[in-house]
């Protein structure tokens, strides 16, 4: 199985209504951007939380990454909005 653990923080967690889940990576989903697109395709709250216009940051195994970063079975992927300070 090609499972990844996904963590959701802040507004993403609020929109989806959960803070984490484990999913099996669909065939062809090998980057953070592809995972985001897959999650958006679930529709409903996922569609709005992962909308193309939504500003989201991602981390793989607790390292900040770009959308093109590779993901593989066993990885932990976190999604969260950009942090704003003041």
C-alpha positions in Angstrom: 0.0 0.0 0.0 1.1 3.5 -0.7 -0.3 5.4 2.3 0.5 8.9 3.3 -0.6 10.8 6.5 -2.0 14.2 5.8 -2.2 16.9 8.5 -4.4 19.9 8.2 -3.8 23.1 10.2 -5.7 26.4 10.9 -8.3 27.4 8.2 -7.7 24.1 6.3 -8.6 22.1 9.4 -11.6 24.3 10.0 -12.9 23.9 6.5 -12.5 20.2 6.3 -13.5 19.5 9.9 -10.6 17.2 10.7 -7.0 17.6 11.7 -5.5 14.5 10.0 -6.2 11.5 7.9 -4.4 8.7 6.2 -5.0 8.0 2.5 -3.7 5.7 -0.2 -1.9 7.6 -2.9 -3.8 7.3 -6.2 -1.7 6.3 -9.2 0.0 9.3 -10.7 0.0 11.3 -7.5 3.7 11.8 -6.8 4.0 15.5 -5.9 2.6 17.9 -3.3 0.8 19.7 -6.2 -0.7 16.5 -7.5 -1.9 15.6 -3.9 -3.5 19.0 -3.5 -5.3 18.5 -6.9 -6.5 15.1 -5.8 -7.8 16.4 -2.5 -9.6 19.3 -4.3 -11.2 16.7 -6.6 -13.0 15.2 -3.6 -15.4 18.1 -3.8 -17.3 19.9 -1.0 -15.2 21.2 1.8 -12.1 19.8 0.1 -12.8 21.7 -3.1 -12.9 25.1 -1.2 -10.0 24.3 1.2 -7.7 23.4 -1.7 -9.1 25.8 -4.4 -6.4 26.9 -6.8 -6.6 30.4 -5.5 -6.2 29.3 -1.9 -2.8 30.3 -0.6 -1.4 27.2 1.1 2.0 26.1 2.3 3.1 22.5 2.5 5.6 20.5 4.5 6.7 16.9 3.8 8.1 15.1 6.9 8.3 18.5 8.7 10.3 20.2 6.0 8.9 23.2 4.1 8.6 22.3 0.4 7.5 23.7 -3.0 4.5 22.3 -4.8 6.7 20.2 -7.1 8.3 18.3 -4.2 8.0 14.5 -4.5 6.0 12.5 -2.0 6.1 8.8 -1.5 4.5 6.1 0.7 5.0 6.6 4.4 5.5 10.4 4.1 3.7 12.9 6.3 2.3 15.9 4.4 1.0 19.0 6.2 -1.1 21.8 4.6 -1.5 25.2 6.2 -2.1 28.8 5.2 0.8 31.2 5.1 1.7 32.5 8.6 1.2 36.2 9.0 2.9 38.1 11.7 2.4 41.6 13.1 
